Amino acid sequence: MPVLDEIEKMALELNEYERGRLVANLLESLPPVRAESDADIAEALRRNAELDADPSRELGLEELQSRLSARFPR
């Protein structure tokens, strides 16, 4: 990609402020990135409501570690 290589070379010659502005503008031009899908968020909310309704289902750290060790032995 000769054009991209030339753009990169020119960008690297900019001072720190100009490079920062360029990066900010490029990032703003990209679509937002979602870490979680709507289904993931819905599942987390469902599980949270489930724990609110029945706090006895909550696991402490030691119990979680014990269950994980039993399920995935080293």
PQR file with spaces between the fields and no chain letter, atoms N, CA, C, O and H, PARSE charges and radii, in Angstrom:
ATOM       1  N    MET     1       0.826   -1.176    0.000 -0.4000 1.5000
ATOM       2  CA   MET     1       0.000    0.000    0.000 -0.0000 2.0000
ATOM       3  C    MET     1       0.878    1.250    0.000  0.5500 1.7000
ATOM       4  O    MET     1       1.130    1.842    1.049 -0.5500 1.4000
ATOM       5  N    PRO     2       1.324    1.630   -1.148 -0.5600 1.5000
ATOM       6  CA   PRO     2       2.230    2.788   -1.218  0.2800 2.0000
ATOM       7  C    PRO     2       1.619    4.074   -0.672  0.5500 1.7000
ATOM       8  O    PRO     2       2.322    4.857   -0.033 -0.5500 1.4000
ATOM       9  N    VAL     3       0.352    4.309   -0.901 -0.4000 1.5000
ATOM      10  CA   VAL     3      -0.278    5.551   -0.430 -0.0000 2.0000
ATOM      11  C    VAL     3      -0.318    5.565    1.096  0.5500 1.7000
ATOM      12  O    VAL     3       0.007    6.574    1.722 -0.5500 1.4000
ATOM      13  H    VAL     3      -0.219    3.673   -1.419  0.4000 1.0000
ATOM      14  N    LEU     4      -0.717    4.444    1.688 -0.4000 1.5000
ATOM      15  CA   LEU     4      -0.774    4.359    3.146 -0.0000 2.0000
ATOM      16  C    LEU     4       0.613    4.533    3.752  0.5500 1.7000
ATOM      17  O    LEU     4       0.763    5.208    4.771 -0.5500 1.4000
ATOM      18  H    LEU     4      -0.981    3.625    1.179  0.4000 1.0000
ATOM      19  N    ASP     5       1.629    3.929    3.137 -0.4000 1.5000
ATOM      20  CA   ASP     5       3.001    4.081    3.624 -0.0000 2.0000
ATOM      21  C    ASP     5       3.434    5.539    3.587  0.5500 1.7000
ATOM      22  O    ASP     5       4.086    6.019    4.514 -0.5500 1.4000
ATOM      23  H    ASP     5       1.508    3.381    2.309  0.4000 1.0000
ATOM      24  N    GLU     6       3.075    6.243    2.524 -0.4000 1.5000
ATOM      25  CA   GLU     6       3.440    7.653    2.396 -0.0000 2.0000
ATOM      26  C    GLU     6       2.709    8.500    3.440  0.5500 1.7000
ATOM      27  O    GLU     6       3.296    9.412    4.022 -0.5500 1.4000
ATOM      28  H    GLU     6       2.545    5.853    1.771  0.4000 1.0000
ATOM      29  N    ILE     7       1.447    8.205    3.671 -0.4000 1.5000
ATOM      30  CA   ILE     7       0.670    8.936    4.687 -0.0000 2.0000
ATOM      31  C    ILE     7       1.281    8.703    6.069  0.5500 1.7000
ATOM      32  O    ILE     7       1.426    9.636    6.860 -0.5500 1.4000
ATOM      33  H    ILE     7       0.970    7.465    3.198  0.4000 1.0000
ATOM      34  N    GLU     8       1.636    7.450    6.349 -0.4000 1.5000
ATOM      35  CA   GLU     8       2.242    7.141    7.645 -0.0000 2.0000
ATOM      36  C    GLU     8       3.564    7.894    7.818  0.5500 1.7000
ATOM      37  O    GLU     8       3.828    8.449    8.884 -0.5500 1.4000
ATOM      38  H    GLU     8       1.518    6.692    5.707  0.4000 1.0000
ATOM      39  N    LYS     9       4.383    7.911    6.785 -0.4000 1.5000
ATOM      40  CA   LYS     9       5.661    8.616    6.838 -0.0000 2.0000
ATOM      41  C    LYS     9       5.434   10.094    7.132  0.5500 1.7000
ATOM      42  O    LYS     9       6.123   10.675    7.970 -0.5500 1.4000
ATOM      43  H    LYS     9       4.169    7.459    5.919  0.4000 1.0000
ATOM      44  N    MET    10       4.474   10.703    6.448 -0.4000 1.5000
ATOM      45  CA   MET    10       4.185   12.119    6.657 -0.0000 2.0000
ATOM      46  C    MET    10       3.646   12.359    8.067  0.5500 1.7000
ATOM      47  O    MET    10       4.007   13.342    8.714 -0.5500 1.4000
ATOM      48  H    MET    10       3.914   10.231    5.767  0.4000 1.0000
ATOM      49  N    ALA    11       2.782   11.462    8.539 -0.4000 1.5000
ATOM      50  CA   ALA    11       2.205   11.620    9.874 -0.0000 2.0000
ATOM      51  C    ALA    11       3.281   11.548   10.950  0.5500 1.7000
ATOM      52  O    ALA    11       3.229   12.292   11.930 -0.5500 1.4000
ATOM      53  H    ALA    11       2.488   10.663    8.014  0.4000 1.0000
ATOM      54  N    LEU    12       4.247   10.664   10.778 -0.4000 1.5000
ATOM      55  CA   LEU    12       5.315   10.530   11.764 -0.0000 2.0000
ATOM      56  C    LEU    12       6.239   11.746   11.797  0.5500 1.7000
ATOM      57  O    LEU    12       6.990   11.926   12.756 -0.5500 1.4000
ATOM      58  H    LEU    12       4.289   10.060    9.983  0.4000 1.0000
ATOM      59  N    GLU    13       6.192   12.563   10.781 -0.4000 1.5000
ATOM      60  CA   GLU    13       6.990   13.796   10.749 -0.0000 2.0000
ATOM      61  C    GLU    13       6.286   14.951   11.463  0.5500 1.7000
ATOM      62  O    GLU    13       6.895   15.995   11.696 -0.5500 1.4000
ATOM      63  H    GLU    13       5.582   12.417   10.002  0.4000 1.0000
ATOM      64  N    LEU    14       5.016   14.774   11.812 -0.4000 1.5000
ATOM      65  CA   LEU    14       4.272   15.813   12.529 -0.0000 2.0000
ATOM      66  C    LEU    14       4.797   15.917   13.960  0.5500 1.7000
ATOM      67  O    LEU    14       5.374   14.968   14.491 -0.5500 1.4000
ATOM      68  H    LEU    14       4.521   13.926   11.624  0.4000 1.0000
ATOM      69  N    ASN    15       4.590   17.082   14.577 -0.4000 1.5000
ATOM      70  CA   ASN    15       4.962   17.200   15.994 -0.0000 2.0000
ATOM      71  C    ASN    15       3.935   16.449   16.841  0.5500 1.7000
ATOM      72  O    ASN    15       2.907   16.002   16.331 -0.5500 1.4000
ATOM      73  H    ASN    15       4.121   17.853   14.146  0.4000 1.0000
ATOM      74  N    GLU    16       4.216   16.316   18.120 -0.4000 1.5000
ATOM      75  CA   GLU    16       3.371   15.527   19.019 -0.0000 2.0000
ATOM      76  C    GLU    16       1.928   16.026   19.046  0.5500 1.7000
ATOM      77  O    GLU    16       0.996   15.224   18.999 -0.5500 1.4000
ATOM      78  H    GLU    16       5.051   16.680   18.534  0.4000 1.0000
ATOM      79  N    TYR    17       1.739   17.318   19.119 -0.4000 1.5000
ATOM      80  CA   TYR    17       0.392   17.882   19.142 -0.0000 2.0000
ATOM      81  C    TYR    17      -0.369   17.545   17.870  0.5500 1.7000
ATOM      82  O    TYR    17      -1.526   17.130   17.930 -0.5500 1.4000
ATOM      83  H    TYR    17       2.497   17.970   19.157  0.4000 1.0000
ATOM      84  N    GLU    18       0.268   17.719   16.728 -0.4000 1.5000
ATOM      85  CA   GLU    18      -0.388   17.454   15.442 -0.0000 2.0000
ATOM      86  C    GLU    18      -0.718   15.965   15.293  0.5500 1.7000
ATOM      87  O    GLU    18      -1.784   15.606   14.793 -0.5500 1.4000
ATOM      88  H    GLU    18       1.208   18.056   16.679  0.4000 1.0000
ATOM      89  N    ARG    19       0.198   15.113   15.727 -0.4000 1.5000
ATOM      90  CA   ARG    19      -0.088   13.668   15.670 -0.0000 2.0000
ATOM      91  C    ARG    19      -1.271   13.318   16.566  0.5500 1.7000
ATOM      92  O    ARG    19      -2.122   12.510   16.196 -0.5500 1.4000
ATOM      93  H    ARG    19       1.064   15.405   16.134  0.4000 1.0000
ATOM      94  N    GLY    20      -1.317   13.932   17.747 -0.4000 1.5000
ATOM      95  CA   GLY    20      -2.437   13.697   18.657 -0.0000 2.0000
ATOM      96  C    GLY    20      -3.762   14.113   18.045  0.5500 1.7000
ATOM      97  O    GLY    20      -4.758   13.395   18.146 -0.5500 1.4000
ATOM      98  H    GLY    20      -0.625   14.588   18.048  0.4000 1.0000
ATOM      99  N    ARG    21      -3.768   15.293   17.402 -0.4000 1.5000
ATOM     100  CA   ARG    21      -4.993   15.760   16.725 -0.0000 2.0000
ATOM     101  C    ARG    21      -5.407   14.815   15.612  0.5500 1.7000
ATOM     102  O    ARG    21      -6.588   14.506   15.450 -0.5500 1.4000
ATOM     103  H    ARG    21      -2.960   15.875   17.320  0.4000 1.0000
ATOM     104  N    LEU    22      -4.411   14.353   14.837 -0.4000 1.5000
ATOM     105  CA   LEU    22      -4.691   13.429   13.742 -0.0000 2.0000
ATOM     106  C    LEU    22      -5.280   12.128   14.277  0.5500 1.7000
ATOM     107  O    LEU    22      -6.269   11.621   13.748 -0.5500 1.4000
ATOM     108  H    LEU    22      -3.452   14.603   14.969  0.4000 1.0000
ATOM     109  N    VAL    23      -4.670   11.596   15.321 -0.4000 1.5000
ATOM     110  CA   VAL    23      -5.170   10.349   15.906 -0.0000 2.0000
ATOM     111  C    VAL    23      -6.594   10.530   16.429  0.5500 1.7000
ATOM     112  O    VAL    23      -7.456    9.682   16.196 -0.5500 1.4000
ATOM     113  H    VAL    23      -3.867   12.008   15.751  0.4000 1.0000
ATOM     114  N    ALA    24      -6.838   11.627   17.129 -0.4000 1.5000
ATOM     115  CA   ALA    24      -8.179   11.879   17.665 -0.0000 2.0000
ATOM     116  C    ALA    24      -9.206   11.955   16.540  0.5500 1.7000
ATOM     117  O    ALA    24     -10.291   11.384   16.645 -0.5500 1.4000
ATOM     118  H    ALA    24      -6.138   12.315   17.317  0.4000 1.0000
ATOM     119  N    ASN    25      -8.864   12.656   15.469 -0.4000 1.5000
ATOM     120  CA   ASN    25      -9.789   12.768   14.337 -0.0000 2.0000
ATOM     121  C    ASN    25     -10.029   11.414   13.671  0.5500 1.7000
ATOM     122  O    ASN    25     -11.155   11.101   13.284 -0.5500 1.4000
ATOM     123  H    ASN    25      -7.982   13.119   15.383  0.4000 1.0000
ATOM     124  N    LEU    26      -8.975   10.617   13.537 -0.4000 1.5000
ATOM     125  CA   LEU    26      -9.141    9.293   12.930 -0.0000 2.0000
ATOM     126  C    LEU    26     -10.013    8.392   13.809  0.5500 1.7000
ATOM     127  O    LEU    26     -10.885    7.681   13.309 -0.5500 1.4000
ATOM     128  H    LEU    26      -8.061   10.871   13.850  0.4000 1.0000
ATOM     129  N    LEU    27      -9.769    8.429   15.110 -0.4000 1.5000
ATOM     130  CA   LEU    27     -10.575    7.606   16.013 -0.0000 2.0000
ATOM     131  C    LEU    27     -12.039    8.024   16.000  0.5500 1.7000
ATOM     132  O    LEU    27     -12.931    7.176   16.034 -0.5500 1.4000
ATOM     133  H    LEU    27      -9.060    9.006   15.515  0.4000 1.0000
ATOM     134  N    GLU    28     -12.286    9.323   15.952 -0.4000 1.5000
ATOM     135  CA   GLU    28     -13.668    9.811   15.903 -0.0000 2.0000
ATOM     136  C    GLU    28     -14.368    9.404   14.609  0.5500 1.7000
ATOM     137  O    GLU    28     -15.596    9.334   14.560 -0.5500 1.4000
ATOM     138  H    GLU    28     -11.562   10.012   15.925  0.4000 1.0000
ATOM     139  N    SER    29     -13.589    9.135   13.564 -0.4000 1.5000
ATOM     140  CA   SER    29     -14.194    8.761   12.285 -0.0000 2.0000
ATOM     141  C    SER    29     -14.623    7.298   12.238  0.5500 1.7000
ATOM     142  O    SER    29     -15.343    6.885   11.329 -0.5500 1.4000
ATOM     143  H    SER    29     -12.591    9.191   13.604  0.4000 1.0000
ATOM     144  N    LEU    30     -14.178    6.515   13.225 -0.4000 1.5000
ATOM     145  CA   LEU    30     -14.527    5.089   13.253 -0.0000 2.0000
ATOM     146  C    LEU    30     -15.844    4.877   13.984  0.5500 1.7000
ATOM     147  O    LEU    30     -16.203    5.668   14.856 -0.5500 1.4000
ATOM     148  H    LEU    30     -13.594    6.850   13.964  0.4000 1.0000
ATOM     149  N    PRO    31     -16.571    3.813   13.635 -0.5600 1.5000
ATOM     150  CA   PRO    31     -17.807    3.519   14.365  0.2800 2.0000
ATOM     151  C    PRO    31     -17.473    3.091   15.789  0.5500 1.7000
ATOM     152  O    PRO    31     -16.391    2.555   16.031 -0.5500 1.4000
ATOM     153  N    PRO    32     -18.380    3.317   16.731 -0.5600 1.5000
ATOM     154  CA   PRO    32     -18.109    2.920   18.117  0.2800 2.0000
ATOM     155  C    PRO    32     -17.948    1.405   18.226  0.5500 1.7000
ATOM     156  O    PRO    32     -18.573    0.639   17.494 -0.5500 1.4000
ATOM     157  N    VAL    33     -17.107    1.005   19.144 -0.4000 1.5000
ATOM     158  CA   VAL    33     -16.872   -0.419   19.388 -0.0000 2.0000
ATOM     159  C    VAL    33     -17.606   -0.797   20.659  0.5500 1.7000
ATOM     160  O    VAL    33     -17.434   -0.161   21.699 -0.5500 1.4000
ATOM     161  H    VAL    33     -16.598    1.627   19.739  0.4000 1.0000
ATOM     162  N    ARG    34     -18.407   -1.813   20.574 -0.4000 1.5000
ATOM     163  CA   ARG    34     -19.133   -2.295   21.753 -0.0000 2.0000
ATOM     164  C    ARG    34     -18.404   -3.505   22.308  0.5500 1.7000
ATOM     165  O    ARG    34     -18.088   -4.446   21.580 -0.5500 1.4000
ATOM     166  H    ARG    34     -18.546   -2.330   19.730  0.4000 1.0000
ATOM     167  N    ALA    35     -18.145   -3.467   23.584 -0.4000 1.5000
ATOM     168  CA   ALA    35     -17.478   -4.590   24.228 -0.0000 2.0000
ATOM     169  C    ALA    35     -18.452   -5.752   24.421  0.5500 1.7000
ATOM     170  O    ALA    35     -18.064   -6.920   24.370 -0.5500 1.4000
ATOM     171  H    ALA    35     -18.402   -2.702   24.175  0.4000 1.0000
ATOM     172  N    GLU    36     -19.701   -5.416   24.641 -0.4000 1.5000
ATOM     173  CA   GLU    36     -20.705   -6.448   24.879 -0.0000 2.0000
ATOM     174  C    GLU    36     -21.844   -6.285   23.872  0.5500 1.7000
ATOM     175  O    GLU    36     -22.162   -5.176   23.443 -0.5500 1.4000
ATOM     176  H    GLU    36     -20.016   -4.468   24.682  0.4000 1.0000
ATOM     177  N    SER    37     -22.433   -7.388   23.514 -0.4000 1.5000
ATOM     178  CA   SER    37     -23.608   -7.323   22.655 -0.0000 2.0000
ATOM     179  C    SER    37     -24.830   -7.047   23.519  0.5500 1.7000
ATOM     180  O    SER    37     -24.776   -7.171   24.743 -0.5500 1.4000
ATOM     181  H    SER    37     -22.174   -8.289   23.861  0.4000 1.0000
ATOM     182  N    ASP    38     -25.916   -6.678   22.888 -0.4000 1.5000
ATOM     183  CA   ASP    38     -27.158   -6.462   23.626 -0.0000 2.0000
ATOM     184  C    ASP    38     -27.580   -7.729   24.362  0.5500 1.7000
ATOM     185  O    ASP    38     -28.133   -7.660   25.459 -0.5500 1.4000
ATOM     186  H    ASP    38     -25.961   -6.578   21.894  0.4000 1.0000
ATOM     187  N    ALA    39     -27.319   -8.886   23.757 -0.4000 1.5000
ATOM     188  CA   ALA    39     -27.675  -10.155   24.400 -0.0000 2.0000
ATOM     189  C    ALA    39     -26.840  -10.364   25.662  0.5500 1.7000
ATOM     190  O    ALA    39     -27.350  -10.863   26.666 -0.5500 1.4000
ATOM     191  H    ALA    39     -26.870   -8.942   22.865  0.4000 1.0000
ATOM     192  N    ASP    40     -25.568   -9.991   25.619 -0.4000 1.5000
ATOM     193  CA   ASP    40     -24.703  -10.127   26.796 -0.0000 2.0000
ATOM     194  C    ASP    40     -25.187   -9.237   27.931  0.5500 1.7000
ATOM     195  O    ASP    40     -25.223   -9.657   29.087 -0.5500 1.4000
ATOM     196  H    ASP    40     -25.154   -9.586   24.804  0.4000 1.0000
ATOM     197  N    ILE    41     -25.558   -8.007   27.596 -0.4000 1.5000
ATOM     198  CA   ILE    41     -26.051   -7.081   28.611 -0.0000 2.0000
ATOM     199  C    ILE    41     -27.360   -7.591   29.194  0.5500 1.7000
ATOM     200  O    ILE    41     -27.564   -7.532   30.407 -0.5500 1.4000
ATOM     201  H    ILE    41     -25.529   -7.666   26.657  0.4000 1.0000
ATOM     202  N    ALA    42     -28.245   -8.089   28.343 -0.4000 1.5000
ATOM     203  CA   ALA    42     -29.523   -8.636   28.815 -0.0000 2.0000
ATOM     204  C    ALA    42     -29.288   -9.816   29.748  0.5500 1.7000
ATOM     205  O    ALA    42     -29.978   -9.954   30.759 -0.5500 1.4000
ATOM     206  H    ALA    42     -28.079   -8.137   27.358  0.4000 1.0000
ATOM     207  N    GLU    43     -28.316  -10.671   29.418 -0.4000 1.5000
ATOM     208  CA   GLU    43     -28.008  -11.830   30.268 -0.0000 2.0000
ATOM     209  C    GLU    43     -27.456  -11.380   31.618  0.5500 1.7000
ATOM     210  O    GLU    43     -27.825  -11.936   32.652 -0.5500 1.4000
ATOM     211  H    GLU    43     -27.756  -10.559   28.597  0.4000 1.0000
ATOM     212  N    ALA    44     -26.578  -10.381   31.616 -0.4000 1.5000
ATOM     213  CA   ALA    44     -26.030   -9.873   32.876 -0.0000 2.0000
ATOM     214  C    ALA    44     -27.134   -9.272   33.748  0.5500 1.7000
ATOM     215  O    ALA    44     -27.152   -9.488   34.959 -0.5500 1.4000
ATOM     216  H    ALA    44     -26.279   -9.929   30.776  0.4000 1.0000
ATOM     217  N    LEU    45     -28.044   -8.526   33.145 -0.4000 1.5000
ATOM     218  CA   LEU    45     -29.165   -7.952   33.894 -0.0000 2.0000
ATOM     219  C    LEU    45     -30.084   -9.036   34.440  0.5500 1.7000
ATOM     220  O    LEU    45     -30.581   -8.929   35.561 -0.5500 1.4000
ATOM     221  H    LEU    45     -28.030   -8.350   32.161  0.4000 1.0000
ATOM     222  N    ARG    46     -30.310  -10.081   33.645 -0.4000 1.5000
ATOM     223  CA   ARG    46     -31.150  -11.189   34.093 -0.0000 2.0000
ATOM     224  C    ARG    46     -30.526  -11.874   35.308  0.5500 1.7000
ATOM     225  O    ARG    46     -31.211  -12.169   36.287 -0.5500 1.4000
ATOM     226  H    ARG    46     -29.906  -10.168   32.734  0.4000 1.0000
ATOM     227  N    ARG    47     -29.215  -12.125   35.231 -0.4000 1.5000
ATOM     228  CA   ARG    47     -28.519  -12.790   36.341 -0.0000 2.0000
ATOM     229  C    ARG    47     -28.513  -11.908   37.590  0.5500 1.7000
ATOM     230  O    ARG    47     -28.656  -12.403   38.708 -0.5500 1.4000
ATOM     231  H    ARG    47     -28.658  -11.885   34.435  0.4000 1.0000
ATOM     232  N    ASN    48     -28.349  -10.615   37.393 -0.4000 1.5000
ATOM     233  CA   ASN    48     -28.367   -9.693   38.519 -0.0000 2.0000
ATOM     234  C    ASN    48     -29.736   -9.704   39.208  0.5500 1.7000
ATOM     235  O    ASN    48     -29.822   -9.725   40.436 -0.5500 1.4000
ATOM     236  H    ASN    48     -28.233  -10.213   36.485  0.4000 1.0000
ATOM     237  N    ALA    49     -30.795   -9.690   38.408 -0.4000 1.5000
ATOM     238  CA   ALA    49     -32.152   -9.738   38.961 -0.0000 2.0000
ATOM     239  C    ALA    49     -32.381  -11.060   39.685  0.5500 1.7000
ATOM     240  O    ALA    49     -33.047  -11.099   40.719 -0.5500 1.4000
ATOM     241  H    ALA    49     -30.725   -9.673   37.411  0.4000 1.0000
ATOM     242  N    GLU    50     -31.830  -12.141   39.140 -0.4000 1.5000
ATOM     243  CA   GLU    50     -31.954  -13.459   39.759 -0.0000 2.0000
ATOM     244  C    GLU    50     -31.294  -13.461   41.143  0.5500 1.7000
ATOM     245  O    GLU    50     -31.848  -14.004   42.099 -0.5500 1.4000
ATOM     246  H    GLU    50     -31.289  -12.109   38.299  0.4000 1.0000
ATOM     247  N    LEU    51     -30.121  -12.858   41.243 -0.4000 1.5000
ATOM     248  CA   LEU    51     -29.444  -12.784   42.544 -0.0000 2.0000
ATOM     249  C    LEU    51     -30.185  -11.865   43.514  0.5500 1.7000
ATOM     250  O    LEU    51     -30.246  -12.146   44.711 -0.5500 1.4000
ATOM     251  H    LEU    51     -29.671  -12.417   40.466  0.4000 1.0000
ATOM     252  N    ASP    52     -30.748  -10.769   43.003 -0.4000 1.5000
ATOM     253  CA   ASP    52     -31.541   -9.891   43.864 -0.0000 2.0000
ATOM     254  C    ASP    52     -32.739  -10.631   44.430  0.5500 1.7000
ATOM     255  O    ASP    52     -33.107  -10.432   45.588 -0.5500 1.4000
ATOM     256  H    ASP    52     -30.698  -10.541   42.030  0.4000 1.0000
ATOM     257  N    ALA    53     -33.348  -11.485   43.617 -0.4000 1.5000
ATOM     258  CA   ALA    53     -34.536  -12.226   44.044 -0.0000 2.0000
ATOM     259  C    ALA    53     -34.187  -13.344   45.019  0.5500 1.7000
ATOM     260  O    ALA    53     -34.991  -13.687   45.885 -0.5500 1.4000
ATOM     261  H    ALA    53     -33.049  -11.647   42.676  0.4000 1.0000
ATOM     262  N    ASP    54     -32.972  -13.920   44.879 -0.4000 1.5000
ATOM     263  CA   ASP    54     -32.574  -15.035   45.745 -0.0000 2.0000
ATOM     264  C    ASP    54     -31.090  -14.914   46.081  0.5500 1.7000
ATOM     265  O    ASP    54     -30.255  -15.556   45.445 -0.5500 1.4000
ATOM     266  H    ASP    54     -32.319  -13.641   44.175  0.4000 1.0000
ATOM     267  N    PRO    55     -30.758  -14.088   47.086 -0.5600 1.5000
ATOM     268  CA   PRO    55     -29.357  -13.866   47.444  0.2800 2.0000
ATOM     269  C    PRO    55     -28.615  -15.135   47.872  0.5500 1.7000
ATOM     270  O    PRO    55     -27.384  -15.153   47.881 -0.5500 1.4000
ATOM     271  N    SER    56     -29.340  -16.186   48.224 -0.4000 1.5000
ATOM     272  CA   SER    56     -28.672  -17.427   48.649 -0.0000 2.0000
ATOM     273  C    SER    56     -27.916  -18.074   47.488  0.5500 1.7000
ATOM     274  O    SER    56     -27.075  -18.944   47.718 -0.5500 1.4000
ATOM     275  H    SER    56     -30.340  -16.172   48.217  0.4000 1.0000
ATOM     276  N    ARG    57     -28.193  -17.675   46.261 -0.4000 1.5000
ATOM     277  CA   ARG    57     -27.507  -18.229   45.085 -0.0000 2.0000
ATOM     278  C    ARG    57     -26.125  -17.622   44.873  0.5500 1.7000
ATOM     279  O    ARG    57     -25.335  -18.122   44.072 -0.5500 1.4000
ATOM     280  H    ARG    57     -28.876  -16.969   46.074  0.4000 1.0000
ATOM     281  N    GLU    58     -25.838  -16.534   45.602 -0.4000 1.5000
ATOM     282  CA   GLU    58     -24.557  -15.849   45.440 -0.0000 2.0000
ATOM     283  C    GLU    58     -23.416  -16.736   45.937  0.5500 1.7000
ATOM     284  O    GLU    58     -23.541  -17.414   46.957 -0.5500 1.4000
ATOM     285  H    GLU    58     -26.480  -16.129   46.252  0.4000 1.0000
ATOM     286  N    LEU    59     -22.302  -16.721   45.200 -0.4000 1.5000
ATOM     287  CA   LEU    59     -21.118  -17.487   45.583 -0.0000 2.0000
ATOM     288  C    LEU    59     -20.047  -16.547   46.111  0.5500 1.7000
ATOM     289  O    LEU    59     -19.829  -15.469   45.560 -0.5500 1.4000
ATOM     290  H    LEU    59     -22.200  -16.171   44.371  0.4000 1.0000
ATOM     291  N    GLY    60     -19.385  -16.958   47.174 -0.4000 1.5000
ATOM     292  CA   GLY    60     -18.222  -16.229   47.653 -0.0000 2.0000
ATOM     293  C    GLY    60     -17.015  -16.609   46.810  0.5500 1.7000
ATOM     294  O    GLY    60     -17.059  -17.562   46.031 -0.5500 1.4000
ATOM     295  H    GLY    60     -19.562  -17.834   47.622  0.4000 1.0000
ATOM     296  N    LEU    61     -15.943  -15.855   46.974 -0.4000 1.5000
ATOM     297  CA   LEU    61     -14.739  -16.100   46.187 -0.0000 2.0000
ATOM     298  C    LEU    61     -14.186  -17.502   46.422  0.5500 1.7000
ATOM     299  O    LEU    61     -13.809  -18.181   45.467 -0.5500 1.4000
ATOM     300  H    LEU    61     -15.908  -15.081   47.607  0.4000 1.0000
ATOM     301  N    GLU    62     -14.131  -17.939   47.661 -0.4000 1.5000
ATOM     302  CA   GLU    62     -13.586  -19.272   47.966 -0.0000 2.0000
ATOM     303  C    GLU    62     -14.418  -20.377   47.319  0.5500 1.7000
ATOM     304  O    GLU    62     -13.868  -21.338   46.779 -0.5500 1.4000
ATOM     305  H    GLU    62     -14.437  -17.387   48.437  0.4000 1.0000
ATOM     306  N    GLU    63     -15.724  -20.242   47.373 -0.4000 1.5000
ATOM     307  CA   GLU    63     -16.598  -21.249   46.758 -0.0000 2.0000
ATOM     308  C    GLU    63     -16.426  -21.249   45.245  0.5500 1.7000
ATOM     309  O    GLU    63     -16.382  -22.313   44.627 -0.5500 1.4000
ATOM     310  H    GLU    63     -16.171  -19.461   47.812  0.4000 1.0000
ATOM     311  N    LEU    64     -16.330  -20.087   44.654 -0.4000 1.5000
ATOM     312  CA   LEU    64     -16.114  -19.989   43.214 -0.0000 2.0000
ATOM     313  C    LEU    64     -14.798  -20.657   42.823  0.5500 1.7000
ATOM     314  O    LEU    64     -14.753  -21.443   41.877 -0.5500 1.4000
ATOM     315  H    LEU    64     -16.367  -19.223   45.156  0.4000 1.0000
ATOM     316  N    GLN    65     -13.729  -20.343   43.553 -0.4000 1.5000
ATOM     317  CA   GLN    65     -12.425  -20.942   43.261 -0.0000 2.0000
ATOM     318  C    GLN    65     -12.479  -22.462   43.411  0.5500 1.7000
ATOM     319  O    GLN    65     -11.895  -23.187   42.606 -0.5500 1.4000
ATOM     320  H    GLN    65     -13.766  -19.705   44.322  0.4000 1.0000
ATOM     321  N    SER    66     -13.166  -22.934   44.423 -0.4000 1.5000
ATOM     322  CA   SER    66     -13.293  -24.374   44.648 -0.0000 2.0000
ATOM     323  C    SER    66     -14.022  -25.050   43.493  0.5500 1.7000
ATOM     324  O    SER    66     -13.602  -26.101   43.010 -0.5500 1.4000
ATOM     325  H    SER    66     -13.640  -22.344   45.077  0.4000 1.0000
ATOM     326  N    ARG    67     -15.100  -24.446   43.065 -0.4000 1.5000
ATOM     327  CA   ARG    67     -15.862  -25.025   41.944 -0.0000 2.0000
ATOM     328  C    ARG    67     -15.070  -25.004   40.644  0.5500 1.7000
ATOM     329  O    ARG    67     -15.099  -25.958   39.868 -0.5500 1.4000
ATOM     330  H    ARG    67     -15.441  -23.592   43.457  0.4000 1.0000
ATOM     331  N    LEU    68     -14.363  -23.903   40.420 -0.4000 1.5000
ATOM     332  CA   LEU    68     -13.549  -23.820   39.192 -0.0000 2.0000
ATOM     333  C    LEU    68     -12.404  -24.844   39.225  0.5500 1.7000
ATOM     334  O    LEU    68     -12.097  -25.471   38.211 -0.5500 1.4000
ATOM     335  H    LEU    68     -14.339  -23.127   41.051  0.4000 1.0000
ATOM     336  N    SER    69     -11.782  -25.004   40.391 -0.4000 1.5000
ATOM     337  CA   SER    69     -10.696  -25.991   40.497 -0.0000 2.0000
ATOM     338  C    SER    69     -11.198  -27.410   40.260  0.5500 1.7000
ATOM     339  O    SER    69     -10.515  -28.224   39.638 -0.5500 1.4000
ATOM     340  H    SER    69     -12.032  -24.494   41.214  0.4000 1.0000
ATOM     341  N    ALA    70     -12.397  -27.702   40.760 -0.4000 1.5000
ATOM     342  CA   ALA    70     -12.967  -29.021   40.552 -0.0000 2.0000
ATOM     343  C    ALA    70     -13.323  -29.253   39.096  0.5500 1.7000
ATOM     344  O    ALA    70     -13.174  -30.359   38.577 -0.5500 1.4000
ATOM     345  H    ALA    70     -12.952  -27.042   41.265  0.4000 1.0000
ATOM     346  N    ARG    71     -13.785  -28.220   38.453 -0.4000 1.5000
ATOM     347  CA   ARG    71     -14.206  -28.342   37.053 -0.0000 2.0000
ATOM     348  C    ARG    71     -13.031  -28.330   36.091  0.5500 1.7000
ATOM     349  O    ARG    71     -13.055  -29.004   35.061 -0.5500 1.4000
ATOM     350  H    ARG    71     -13.906  -27.321   38.874  0.4000 1.0000
ATOM     351  N    PHE    72     -11.998  -27.560   36.432 -0.4000 1.5000
ATOM     352  CA   PHE    72     -10.830  -27.430   35.549 -0.0000 2.0000
ATOM     353  C    PHE    72      -9.555  -27.728   36.330  0.5500 1.7000
ATOM     354  O    PHE    72      -8.800  -26.813   36.658 -0.5500 1.4000
ATOM     355  H    PHE    72     -11.979  -27.014   37.269  0.4000 1.0000
ATOM     356  N    PRO    73      -9.311  -28.994   36.626 -0.5600 1.5000
ATOM     357  CA   PRO    73      -8.097  -29.332   37.391  0.2800 2.0000
ATOM     358  C    PRO    73      -6.838  -28.996   36.594  0.5500 1.7000
ATOM     359  O    PRO    73      -6.831  -29.038   35.364 -0.5500 1.4000
ATOM     360  N    ARG    74      -5.792  -28.665   37.314 -0.4000 1.5000
ATOM     361  CA   ARG    74      -4.521  -28.294   36.648 -0.0000 2.0000
ATOM     362  C    ARG    74      -3.738  -29.477   36.227  0.5500 1.7000
ATOM     363  O    ARG    74      -2.656  -29.332   35.658 -0.5500 1.4000
ATOM     364  H    ARG    74      -5.797  -28.631   38.313  0.4000 1.0000
